[in-house]
Amino acid sequence: MSRFTAIQPEAATGAAAELFAKIRKAAGKVPNLYATLGTHSPEALRMALDLDAVLAGGALSKQDIETVKLAVSEVAGCDYCVAAHTTIGKFAGLAPQAMKQIRAGEPTGDAKRDALVHFVRALVTTYGTLPENEVNAIREAGYTERQIIEISLAVATITFTNLVNRVNDTTLDFPAVA
C-alpha cells in the first residue's frame, strides 16, 4: 500500500489537472506513480514527462528505451517500474521471453540488445568512471555517442521513478511480473 497520499486525478486542479489530462489522453489512465508525483510535485511530474519526451524523440528505439528501463528497474528492485515497463515493453514490441532475459541479465539472442543490457547493468552497478572497455563494447555493438548519452538519460529518468516508488511502495496498477 502506498505510503504517500495521492489525490484522485479527477479532483486535481491547476498544473496537476493539466498534466493528468494529458496523461489520461495518452495512456487511458493516470498511473499511481504519476498521481503521486502530481499530487506532491507537479513540477517533478512535468520534468519526468519532458525527459521521456526527449527520449521518445531521440536516437534510441522504443525497444532500446524499454530495455534500459527494465534492466535498471530490475537491478534497483523496483517492482512497480518492472511491472509498468514490462507492459510498455510489450507495446514497444519486446517479446515476453526477451523481457525476462533482459531483467535477468541473460542473453536474448540479439547481440546488440545484449550489449545494451550489459552496458546498462555495468553503469548502474559500478562506481566511479566506467571502465573504457565497457564504453568500447557498447560502441562496438553499434551505439553512437549520442545514443550512449541518451542511454544515460534513460537511466537517469528511470532511476528517479524507481526511487520514488521504492520510498512510496507505490501500489501496483499494472500486471505484476513473476
Backbone as a printed PyTorch tensor [residue, N CA C, xyz], in Angstrom:
tensor([[[  0.8460,  -1.1800,   0.0000],
         [  0.0000,   0.0000,   0.0000],
         [  0.8900,   1.2420,   0.0000]],

        [[  0.5430,   2.1880,  -0.8280],
         [  1.3340,   3.4040,  -0.9450],
         [  1.4390,   4.1280,   0.3820]],

        [[  2.6030,   4.6980,   0.6160],
         [  2.8680,   5.4360,   1.8560],
         [  2.4850,   6.9010,   1.7450]],

        [[  2.4880,   7.4480,   0.5220],
         [  2.1570,   8.8550,   0.2970],
         [  0.7030,   8.9450,  -0.1470]],

        [[  0.0930,  10.0550,   0.1790],
         [ -1.2600,  10.3040,  -0.2890],
         [ -1.2090,  10.7090,  -1.7600]],

        [[ -2.2980,  10.4770,  -2.4280],
         [ -2.4410,  10.9340,  -3.8130],
         [ -3.9000,  11.3000,  -4.0290]],

        [[ -4.0960,  12.4390,  -4.6550],
         [ -5.4670,  12.8390,  -4.9520],
         [ -5.9910,  12.0040,  -6.1090]],

        [[ -7.2870,  11.8940,  -6.1830],
         [ -7.8960,  11.2770,  -7.3510],
         [ -7.6530,  12.2230,  -8.5220]],

        [[ -7.1440,  11.7170,  -9.6220],
         [ -6.8350,  12.6140, -10.7500],
         [ -8.0030,  13.5140, -11.1590]],

        [[ -9.2370,  13.0140, -11.0420],
         [-10.4100,  13.8120, -11.4090],
         [-10.6020,  15.0080, -10.4860]],

        [[-10.0420,  14.9620,  -9.2770],
         [-10.1900,  16.0440,  -8.3010],
         [ -9.0490,  17.0550,  -8.3700]],

        [[ -8.0780,  16.8180,  -9.2180],
         [ -6.9070,  17.7040,  -9.3010],
         [ -7.2900,  19.0470,  -9.8950]],

        [[ -6.5040,  20.0530,  -9.5150],
         [ -6.6720,  21.3970, -10.0600],
         [ -5.3110,  21.9030, -10.5260]],

        [[ -5.3210,  22.9850, -11.2600],
         [ -4.0800,  23.6440, -11.6530],
         [ -3.1850,  22.7790, -12.5260]],

        [[ -1.8830,  22.8910, -12.2610],
         [ -0.8730,  22.1960, -13.0710],
         [ -1.0680,  20.6870, -13.0320]],

        [[ -1.4120,  20.1540, -11.8740],
         [ -1.6180,  18.7020, -11.7710],
         [ -2.7760,  18.2700, -12.6670]],

        [[ -3.8620,  19.0120, -12.6710],
         [ -5.0140,  18.6640, -13.5000],
         [ -4.6400,  18.6680, -14.9820]],

        [[ -3.8720,  19.6620, -15.3960],
         [ -3.4420,  19.7360, -16.8030],
         [ -2.5880,  18.5290, -17.1700]],

        [[ -1.6450,  18.1900, -16.3040],
         [ -0.7800,  17.0360, -16.5750],
         [ -1.5710,  15.7390, -16.5770]],

        [[ -2.4540,  15.5810, -15.6230],
         [ -3.2630,  14.3660, -15.5530],
         [ -4.1240,  14.2140, -16.8040]],

        [[ -4.6710,  15.3130, -17.3190],
         [ -5.4880,  15.2490, -18.5370],
         [ -4.6530,  14.7700, -19.7210]],

        [[ -3.4390,  15.2660, -19.8330],
         [ -2.5480,  14.8350, -20.9250],
         [ -2.1920,  13.3500, -20.7860]],

        [[ -1.9130,  12.9370, -19.5680],
         [ -1.5550,  11.5340, -19.3260],
         [ -2.7460,  10.6360, -19.6370]],

        [[ -3.9200,  11.0120, -19.1620],
         [ -5.1270,  10.2060, -19.3920],
         [ -5.4000,  10.0890, -20.8870]],

        [[ -5.2060,  11.1890, -21.6260],
         [ -5.4290,  11.1660, -23.0730],
         [ -4.4480,  10.2230, -23.7640]],

        [[ -3.1960,  10.2220, -23.3290],
         [ -2.1650,   9.3960, -23.9630],
         [ -2.2240,   7.9400, -23.5240]],

        [[ -2.5200,   7.6990, -22.2530],
         [ -2.4160,   6.3450, -21.6940],
         [ -3.7540,   5.7260, -21.3040]],

        [[ -4.8030,   6.5150, -21.3090],
         [ -6.1090,   5.9900, -20.9220],
         [ -6.3760,   6.0270, -19.4300]],

        [[ -5.3430,   6.2710, -18.6460],
         [ -5.4760,   6.3650, -17.1900],
         [ -4.2850,   7.1550, -16.6530]],

        [[ -4.3650,   7.5380, -15.4010],
         [ -3.2480,   8.1690, -14.7100],
         [ -2.6730,   7.1220, -13.7630]],

        [[ -1.5180,   6.5510, -14.1060],
         [ -0.9270,   5.5350, -13.2260],
         [ -0.6650,   6.0910, -11.8160]],

        [[ -0.6710,   5.2010, -10.8530],
         [ -0.4820,   5.6040,  -9.4530],
         [  0.7880,   6.4070,  -9.2250]],

        [[  1.8880,   6.0420,  -9.8750],
         [  3.1210,   6.8250,  -9.7270],
         [  2.8860,   8.2630, -10.1260]],

        [[  2.2710,   8.4850, -11.2830],
         [  2.0520,   9.8440, -11.7640],
         [  1.0730,  10.5960, -10.8720]],

        [[  0.0680,   9.9030, -10.3390],
         [ -0.8700,  10.5530,  -9.4160],
         [ -0.1280,  11.0360,  -8.1690]],

        [[  0.7860,  10.2180,  -7.6860],
         [  1.5650,  10.6030,  -6.5010],
         [  2.4680,  11.7900,  -6.8140]],

        [[  3.1940,  11.7090,  -7.9110],
         [  4.0790,  12.8150,  -8.2780],
         [  3.2870,  14.1050,  -8.4730]],

        [[  2.1850,  14.0290,  -9.2190],
         [  1.3870,  15.2180,  -9.4820],
         [  0.7570,  15.8140,  -8.2450]],

        [[  0.4160,  14.9660,  -7.2910],
         [ -0.1590,  15.4480,  -6.0300],
         [  0.8490,  16.2830,  -5.2560]],

        [[  2.0740,  15.8080,  -5.1890],
         [  3.0690,  16.4370,  -4.3210],
         [  4.0350,  17.3670,  -5.0410]],

        [[  4.2530,  17.1240,  -6.3370],
         [  5.1680,  17.9730,  -7.0940],
         [  4.8410,  17.9050,  -8.5820]],

        [[  3.8740,  18.7020,  -9.0080],
         [  3.5730,  18.7260, -10.4410],
         [  4.8210,  19.0540, -11.2720]],

        [[  5.7200,  19.8190, -10.6900],
         [  6.9590,  20.1770, -11.3920],
         [  7.8190,  18.9350, -11.6460]],

        [[  7.8960,  18.0590, -10.6640],
         [  8.6680,  16.8260, -10.8380],
         [  7.9990,  15.9260, -11.8720]],

        [[  6.6830,  15.8530, -11.8520],
         [  5.9670,  15.0620, -12.8530],
         [  6.2040,  15.6320, -14.2410]],

        [[  6.1130,  16.9500, -14.3790],
         [  6.3530,  17.5830, -15.6760],
         [  7.7690,  17.2840, -16.1570]],

        [[  8.7450,  17.3610, -15.2550],
         [ 10.1310,  17.0790, -15.6190],
         [ 10.2750,  15.6410, -16.1060]],

        [[  9.6590,  14.6950, -15.4120],
         [  9.7520,  13.2920, -15.8090],
         [  9.1180,  13.0770, -17.1800]],

        [[  7.9660,  13.6830, -17.4100],
         [  7.3000,  13.5500, -18.7030],
         [  8.1080,  14.2230, -19.8120]],

        [[  8.6830,  15.3900, -19.5090],
         [  9.5050,  16.0930, -20.5020],
         [ 10.7380,  15.2810, -20.8690]],

        [[ 11.3800,  14.6720, -19.8840],
         [ 12.5600,  13.8550, -20.1840],
         [ 12.1760,  12.6370, -21.0230]],

        [[ 11.0440,  12.0300, -20.7170],
         [ 10.5900,  10.9010, -21.5330],
         [ 10.2800,  11.3530, -22.9620]],

        [[  9.7680,  12.5740, -23.1270],
         [  9.5030,  13.1070, -24.4660],
         [ 10.8140,  13.3220, -25.2240]],

        [[ 11.8480,  13.7870, -24.5320],
         [ 13.1610,  13.9390, -25.1630],
         [ 13.6490,  12.5820, -25.6490]],

        [[ 13.5360,  11.5710, -24.8060],
         [ 13.9530,  10.2210, -25.2010],
         [ 13.1430,   9.7220, -26.3960]],

        [[ 11.8470,   9.9340, -26.3770],
         [ 10.9880,   9.4510, -27.4570],
         [ 11.3540,  10.0850, -28.7960]],

        [[ 11.8540,  11.3030, -28.7650],
         [ 12.2440,  11.9920, -29.9880],
         [ 13.7190,  11.8500, -30.3190]],

        [[ 14.4120,  11.0330, -29.5550],
         [ 15.8530,  10.9050, -29.7080],
         [ 16.2630,   9.7910, -30.6500]],

        [[ 17.4800,   9.3270, -30.4500],
         [ 18.1190,   8.3680, -31.3520],
         [ 17.9450,   6.9120, -30.9310]],

        [[ 17.3490,   6.6620, -29.7760],
         [ 17.1350,   5.2790, -29.3300],
         [ 15.7610,   4.8020, -29.7830]],

        [[ 15.6690,   3.5260, -30.0960],
         [ 14.3680,   2.9470, -30.4310],
         [ 13.5370,   2.7910, -29.1570]],

        [[ 12.2390,   2.6190, -29.3350],
         [ 11.3590,   2.3690, -28.1930],
         [ 11.7960,   1.1000, -27.4660]],

        [[ 12.2010,   0.0970, -28.2200],
         [ 12.6680,  -1.1440, -27.6010],
         [ 13.9290,  -0.9050, -26.7790]],

        [[ 14.8500,  -0.0930, -27.2870],
         [ 16.0620,   0.2150, -26.5250],
         [ 15.7210,   0.9430, -25.2270]],

        [[ 14.8260,   1.9200, -25.3150],
         [ 14.4420,   2.6790, -24.1140],
         [ 13.8340,   1.7370, -23.0730]],

        [[ 12.9340,   0.8640, -23.4990],
         [ 12.2970,  -0.0640, -22.5590],
         [ 13.2890,  -1.0990, -22.0380]],

        [[ 14.2490,  -1.4790, -22.8620],
         [ 15.3070,  -2.3820, -22.3990],
         [ 16.0770,  -1.7410, -21.2610]],

        [[ 16.4590,  -0.4820, -21.4320],
         [ 17.1830,   0.2450, -20.3800],
         [ 16.3300,   0.3120, -19.1190]],

        [[ 15.0820,   0.7040, -19.2660],
         [ 14.2260,   0.8920, -18.0960],
         [ 13.9530,  -0.4240, -17.3670]],

        [[ 13.8010,  -1.5040, -18.1080],
         [ 13.6150,  -2.8120, -17.4640],
         [ 14.8740,  -3.2600, -16.7280]],

        [[ 16.0190,  -3.1210, -17.3820],
         [ 17.2720,  -3.5560, -16.7620],
         [ 17.5500,  -2.7670, -15.4820]],

        [[ 17.3970,  -1.4570, -15.5300],
         [ 17.6630,  -0.6210, -14.3570],
         [ 16.6690,  -0.9350, -13.2480]],

        [[ 15.3980,  -1.0620, -13.5910],
         [ 14.3680,  -1.3190, -12.5760],
         [ 14.5760,  -2.6570, -11.8850]],

        [[ 15.0120,  -3.6450, -12.6360],
         [ 15.2910,  -4.9490, -12.0410],
         [ 16.4630,  -4.8560, -11.0660]],

        [[ 17.5360,  -4.2020, -11.4960],
         [ 18.7030,  -4.0580, -10.6180],
         [ 18.3250,  -3.2770,  -9.3560]],

        [[ 17.4880,  -2.2480,  -9.5150],
         [ 17.0770,  -1.4160,  -8.3730],
         [ 16.0690,  -2.1240,  -7.4730]],

        [[ 15.4270,  -3.1620,  -7.9770],
         [ 14.4090,  -3.8390,  -7.1790],
         [ 13.1060,  -3.0700,  -7.1140]],

        [[ 12.7730,  -2.3420,  -8.1790],
         [ 11.5340,  -1.5620,  -8.2050],
         [ 10.4420,  -2.3810,  -8.8900]],

        [[  9.6260,  -3.0490,  -8.0920],
         [  8.5610,  -3.8950,  -8.6280],
         [  7.5730,  -3.0950,  -9.4770]],

        [[  7.2900,  -1.8600,  -9.0650],
         [  6.3350,  -1.0420,  -9.8110],
         [  6.8530,  -0.7690, -11.2200]],

        [[  8.0970,  -0.3080, -11.3340],
         [  8.6390,   0.0100, -12.6630],
         [  8.8760,  -1.2420, -13.4990]],

        [[  9.2230,  -2.3530, -12.8740],
         [  9.3500,  -3.6000, -13.6290],
         [  7.9880,  -3.9400, -14.2380]],

        [[  6.9300,  -3.8370, -13.4620],
         [  5.5890,  -4.1420, -13.9710],
         [  5.1810,  -3.1530, -15.0570]],

        [[  5.3860,  -1.8690, -14.8040],
         [  4.9870,  -0.8460, -15.7840],
         [  5.7410,  -1.0120, -17.0950]],

        [[  7.0450,  -1.2160, -17.0130],
         [  7.8420,  -1.2720, -18.2380],
         [  7.7960,  -2.6380, -18.9110]],

        [[  7.3070,  -3.6510, -18.2220],
         [  7.0070,  -4.9140, -18.9000],
         [  5.7650,  -4.7120, -19.7650]],

        [[  4.7820,  -4.0170, -19.2310],
         [  3.5800,  -3.7030, -20.0140],
         [  3.9380,  -2.8040, -21.1950]],

        [[  4.6730,  -1.7450, -20.9370],
         [  5.0510,  -0.8120, -22.0030],
         [  5.9730,  -1.5070, -23.0120]],

        [[  6.8400,  -2.3780, -22.5240],
         [  7.7300,  -3.1220, -23.4060],
         [  6.9710,  -3.9610, -24.4170]],

        [[  5.8460,  -4.5390, -24.0010],
         [  5.0080,  -5.3050, -24.9370],
         [  4.5390,  -4.4030, -26.0790]],

        [[  4.0920,  -3.1870, -25.7280],
         [  3.6320,  -2.2440, -26.7510],
         [  4.7780,  -1.7880, -27.6510]],

        [[  6.0030,  -1.8040, -27.1160],
         [  7.1820,  -1.4160, -27.9030],
         [  7.6670,  -2.5630, -28.7890]],

        [[  7.0870,  -3.7440, -28.6220],
         [  7.4460,  -4.8710, -29.4620],
         [  8.4440,  -5.8440, -28.8630]],

        [[  8.7260,  -5.7160, -27.5650],
         [  9.6170,  -6.6780, -26.9120],
         [  8.8300,  -7.9510, -26.5700]],

        [[  9.3980,  -9.0800, -26.8990],
         [  8.7550, -10.3630, -26.6020],
         [  8.8380, -10.6550, -25.1010]],

        [[  7.8280, -11.3230, -24.5450],
         [  7.8490, -11.6500, -23.1130],
         [  9.1280, -12.3750, -22.6820]],

        [[  9.5820, -13.3360, -23.4640],
         [ 10.8000, -14.0680, -23.1030],
         [ 12.0130, -13.1390, -23.1050]],

        [[ 12.0970, -12.2520, -24.0760],
         [ 13.2170, -11.3020, -24.1320],
         [ 13.2040, -10.3980, -22.8970]],

        [[ 12.0090,  -9.9880, -22.4730],
         [ 11.9410,  -9.1220, -21.2920],
         [ 12.3900,  -9.8680, -20.0400]],

        [[ 12.0580, -11.1350, -19.9170],
         [ 12.5440, -11.9330, -18.7870],
         [ 14.0650, -12.0090, -18.8140]],

        [[ 14.6240, -12.2110, -19.9940],
         [ 16.0780, -12.3080, -20.1300],
         [ 16.7440, -10.9660, -19.8450]],

        [[ 16.1420,  -9.8830, -20.2940],
         [ 16.6830,  -8.5460, -20.0100],
         [ 16.7320,  -8.3300, -18.5030]],

        [[ 15.6320,  -8.6300, -17.8260],
         [ 15.5790,  -8.4200, -16.3700],
         [ 16.6150,  -9.2770, -15.6510]],

        [[ 16.8450, -10.4750, -16.1620],
         [ 17.8020, -11.3910, -15.5160],
         [ 19.2440, -11.1320, -15.9400]],

        [[ 19.4330, -10.2760, -16.9340],
         [ 20.7830, -10.0380, -17.4370],
         [ 21.3140, -11.2110, -18.2360]],

        [[ 20.4100, -11.9920, -18.8050],
         [ 20.7750, -13.1750, -19.5880],
         [ 20.7230, -12.8520, -21.0790]],

        [[ 21.4650, -13.6030, -21.8890],
         [ 21.4360, -13.3570, -23.3390],
         [ 20.0340, -13.5250, -23.9180]],

        [[ 19.6990, -12.6260, -24.8460],
         [ 18.3940, -12.6680, -25.5070],
         [ 18.4770, -13.2530, -26.9070]],

        [[ 19.6940, -13.4340, -27.4080],
         [ 19.8690, -13.8700, -28.7850],
         [ 20.0310, -12.7060, -29.7450]],

        [[ 19.8990, -11.4890, -29.2380],
         [ 20.0980, -10.2720, -30.0210],
         [ 21.3610,  -9.6130, -29.4820]],

        [[ 22.4490,  -9.7110, -30.2330],
         [ 23.7580,  -9.2630, -29.7430],
         [ 23.7630,  -7.7890, -29.3640]],

        [[ 23.1000,  -6.9530, -30.1570],
         [ 23.0880,  -5.5110, -29.8510],
         [ 22.3120,  -5.2530, -28.5580]],

        [[ 21.1550,  -5.8950, -28.4080],
         [ 20.3640,  -5.7220, -27.1750],
         [ 21.1440,  -6.2440, -25.9680]],

        [[ 21.8130,  -7.3800, -26.1450],
         [ 22.5930,  -7.9460, -25.0400],
         [ 23.7210,  -7.0020, -24.6240]],

        [[ 24.3580,  -6.3540, -25.6010],
         [ 25.4090,  -5.3760, -25.2830],
         [ 24.8170,  -4.1940, -24.5170]],

        [[ 23.6130,  -3.7750, -24.8970],
         [ 22.9440,  -2.6780, -24.1970],
         [ 22.6530,  -3.0650, -22.7510]],

        [[ 22.1180,  -4.2410, -22.5440],
         [ 21.8110,  -4.7000, -21.1820],
         [ 23.0890,  -4.7800, -20.3520]],

        [[ 24.1300,  -5.3340, -20.9280],
         [ 25.4010,  -5.4410, -20.2060],
         [ 25.9120,  -4.0500, -19.8360]],

        [[ 25.8790,  -3.1240, -20.7770],
         [ 26.3620,  -1.7620, -20.5340],
         [ 25.5570,  -1.0860, -19.4200]],

        [[ 24.2380,  -1.1870, -19.5120],
         [ 23.3760,  -0.5450, -18.5150],
         [ 23.6150,  -1.1370, -17.1340]],

        [[ 23.7050,  -2.4420, -17.0510],
         [ 23.9570,  -3.0820, -15.7560],
         [ 25.3220,  -2.6570, -15.2000]],

        [[ 26.3240,  -2.5520, -16.0620],
         [ 27.6430,  -2.0840, -15.6140],
         [ 27.5430,  -0.6480, -15.1260]],

        [[ 26.7990,   0.1710, -15.8560],
         [ 26.6650,   1.5830, -15.4940],
         [ 26.0230,   1.7640, -14.1200]],

        [[ 25.0070,   0.9550, -13.8080],
         [ 24.2870,   1.1540, -12.5420],
         [ 24.8430,   0.3370, -11.3810]],

        [[ 25.7800,  -0.5430, -11.6460],
         [ 26.3120,  -1.3610, -10.5430],
         [ 27.7760,  -1.0800, -10.2290]],

        [[ 28.3910,  -0.1740, -10.9750],
         [ 29.7820,   0.1690, -10.6880],
         [ 29.8520,   1.6070, -10.1940]],

        [[ 30.9400,   1.9360,  -9.5590],
         [ 31.1470,   3.2910,  -9.0390],
         [ 32.3490,   3.8970,  -9.7280]],

        [[ 32.3640,   5.2000,  -9.7660],
         [ 33.4860,   5.8880, -10.3910],
         [ 33.3570,   5.8600, -11.9060]],

        [[ 34.4350,   6.2010, -12.5490],
         [ 34.4630,   6.2350, -14.0080],
         [ 34.2770,   4.8320, -14.5620]],

        [[ 33.3840,   4.7250, -15.5310],
         [ 33.1320,   3.4260, -16.1510],
         [ 34.3880,   2.9900, -16.9010]],

        [[ 34.7840,   1.7440, -16.7450],
         [ 35.9830,   1.2730, -17.4490],
         [ 35.8690,   1.4810, -18.9650]],

        [[ 36.9660,   1.8170, -19.5780],
         [ 36.9920,   2.1060, -21.0100],
         [ 36.4940,   0.9280, -21.8450]],

        [[ 36.7940,  -0.2960, -21.4090],
         [ 36.3430,  -1.4520, -22.1840],
         [ 34.8230,  -1.5310, -22.2560]],

        [[ 34.1210,  -1.0430, -21.2330],
         [ 32.6540,  -1.0380, -21.2570],
         [ 32.1360,  -0.0540, -22.3120]],

        [[ 32.7590,   1.1130, -22.3760],
         [ 32.3690,   2.1110, -23.3740],
         [ 32.7050,   1.6030, -24.7730]],

        [[ 33.8720,   1.0180, -24.9220],
         [ 34.2550,   0.4740, -26.2270],
         [ 33.2990,  -0.6280, -26.6770]],

        [[ 32.8670,  -1.4650, -25.7590],
         [ 31.9720,  -2.5720, -26.1080],
         [ 30.6190,  -2.0690, -26.6040]],

        [[ 30.0720,  -1.0300, -25.9750],
         [ 28.7690,  -0.5210, -26.4290],
         [ 28.9200,   0.1650, -27.7870]],

        [[ 30.0520,   0.8150, -28.0020],
         [ 30.3120,   1.4080, -29.3240],
         [ 30.4340,   0.3070, -30.3840]],

        [[ 31.1740,  -0.7330, -30.0520],
         [ 31.3760,  -1.8380, -30.9960],
         [ 30.0630,  -2.5520, -31.3200]],

        [[ 29.1180,  -2.4900, -30.4110],
         [ 27.7960,  -3.0890, -30.6570],
         [ 26.9710,  -2.2420, -31.6200]],

        [[ 27.4360,  -1.0350, -31.9140],
         [ 26.7500,  -0.1950, -32.8930],
         [ 26.0680,   1.0330, -32.3320]],

        [[ 26.2610,   1.3160, -31.0570],
         [ 25.6460,   2.5070, -30.4720],
         [ 26.5530,   3.7160, -30.6780]],

        [[ 25.9340,   4.8240, -31.0650],
         [ 26.6650,   6.0690, -31.2940],
         [ 26.8820,   6.8070, -29.9770]],

        [[ 27.7150,   7.8150, -30.0130],
         [ 27.9370,   8.6130, -28.8090],
         [ 26.6350,   9.3050, -28.3820]],

        [[ 25.8590,   9.7800, -29.3390],
         [ 24.5590,  10.3730, -28.9900],
         [ 23.6940,   9.3390, -28.2710]],

        [[ 23.6390,   8.1320, -28.7960],
         [ 22.8230,   7.0940, -28.1680],
         [ 23.3380,   6.7380, -26.7790]],

        [[ 24.6440,   6.7460, -26.5880],
         [ 25.1980,   6.4610, -25.2580],
         [ 24.7690,   7.5430, -24.2660]],

        [[ 24.7490,   8.7930, -24.7160],
         [ 24.2630,   9.8750, -23.8470],
         [ 22.7810,   9.6740, -23.5480]],

        [[ 22.0070,   9.2910, -24.5450],
         [ 20.5770,   9.0690, -24.3160],
         [ 20.3170,   7.8280, -23.4660]],

        [[ 21.1780,   6.8380, -23.5470],
         [ 21.0930,   5.6920, -22.6330],
         [ 21.2710,   6.1910, -21.2010]],

        [[ 22.2340,   7.0840, -21.0090],
         [ 22.4640,   7.6550, -19.6810],
         [ 21.2570,   8.4460, -19.2120]],

        [[ 20.6130,   9.1770, -20.1220],
         [ 19.3980,   9.9140, -19.7710],
         [ 18.2750,   8.9530, -19.3890]],

        [[ 18.1250,   7.8660, -20.1300],
         [ 17.1040,   6.8710, -19.7960],
         [ 17.3620,   6.2690, -18.4170]],

        [[ 18.6360,   6.0270, -18.1100],
         [ 18.9940,   5.5230, -16.7750],
         [ 18.5910,   6.5490, -15.7180]],

        [[ 18.8630,   7.8190, -15.9840],
         [ 18.5330,   8.8700, -15.0100],
         [ 17.0260,   8.9710, -14.7930]],

        [[ 16.2430,   8.9350, -15.8620],
         [ 14.7970,   9.0860, -15.7010],
         [ 14.1850,   7.9150, -14.9490]],

        [[ 14.6150,   6.7150, -15.2730],
         [ 14.0390,   5.5580, -14.5900],
         [ 14.5520,   5.4560, -13.1550]],

        [[ 15.7510,   5.9190, -12.9090],
         [ 16.2570,   5.9130, -11.5320],
         [ 15.4030,   6.8160, -10.6490]],

        [[ 14.9910,   7.9710, -11.1660],
         [ 14.1180,   8.8670, -10.4090],
         [ 12.8230,   8.1620, -10.0290]],

        [[ 12.1500,   7.5430, -11.0120],
         [ 10.8750,   6.9000, -10.6880],
         [ 11.0780,   5.6640,  -9.8270]],

        [[ 12.1810,   4.9410, -10.0320],
         [ 12.4940,   3.8060,  -9.1520],
         [ 12.5890,   4.2820,  -7.7070]],

        [[ 13.2940,   5.3660,  -7.4940],
         [ 13.4890,   5.8650,  -6.1310],
         [ 12.1700,   6.2800,  -5.4920]],

        [[ 11.3450,   7.0090,  -6.2340],
         [ 10.0490,   7.4300,  -5.6870],
         [  9.2120,   6.2030,  -5.3340]],

        [[  9.1770,   5.2370,  -6.2350],
         [  8.3790,   4.0330,  -5.9630],
         [  8.9150,   3.2290,  -4.7910]],

        [[ 10.2100,   3.1690,  -4.6530],
         [ 10.7900,   2.4040,  -3.5450],
         [ 10.5170,   3.0950,  -2.2080]],

        [[ 10.5370,   4.4070,  -2.1900],
         [ 10.2080,   5.1390,  -0.9670],
         [  8.7170,   5.0110,  -0.6740]],

        [[  7.9050,   5.1820,  -1.6940],
         [  6.4530,   5.2090,  -1.5420],
         [  5.8200,   3.8270,  -1.4230]],

        [[  6.4960,   2.7990,  -1.9190],
         [  5.8890,   1.4790,  -2.0350],
         [  4.5900,   1.5990,  -2.8230]],

        [[  4.6850,   2.2520,  -3.9830],
         [  3.5470,   2.5760,  -4.8120],
         [  2.7210,   1.3310,  -5.1200]],

        [[  1.4290,   1.4410,  -4.9050],
         [  0.5070,   0.3430,  -5.1820],
         [  0.4960,   0.0500,  -6.6760]],

        [[  0.7050,  -1.2250,  -7.0170],
         [  0.7380,  -1.6460,  -8.4190],
         [ -0.6230,  -1.4100,  -9.0810]],

        [[ -0.5920,  -0.7990, -10.2530],
         [ -1.7760,  -0.7100, -11.0790],
         [ -1.4670,  -1.1940, -12.4980]],

        [[ -0.4130,  -1.9940, -12.5970],
         [ -0.0360,  -2.7240, -13.7970],
         [  0.0230,  -4.1870, -13.4010]],

        [[ -0.0870,  -5.1040, -14.3640],
         [  0.0060,  -6.5190, -14.0050],
         [  1.3640,  -6.8420, -13.3540]],

        [[  1.3120,  -7.5410, -12.2420],
         [  2.5520,  -7.9280, -11.5430],
         [  3.3570,  -8.8640, -12.4260]],

        [[  4.6690,  -8.8000, -12.2620],
         [  5.5810,  -9.6360, -13.0410],
         [  6.1540, -10.6930, -12.1180]],

        [[  6.1030, -11.9300, -12.5670],
         [  6.6240, -13.0330, -11.7540],
         [  8.1180, -13.1620, -11.9180]]])
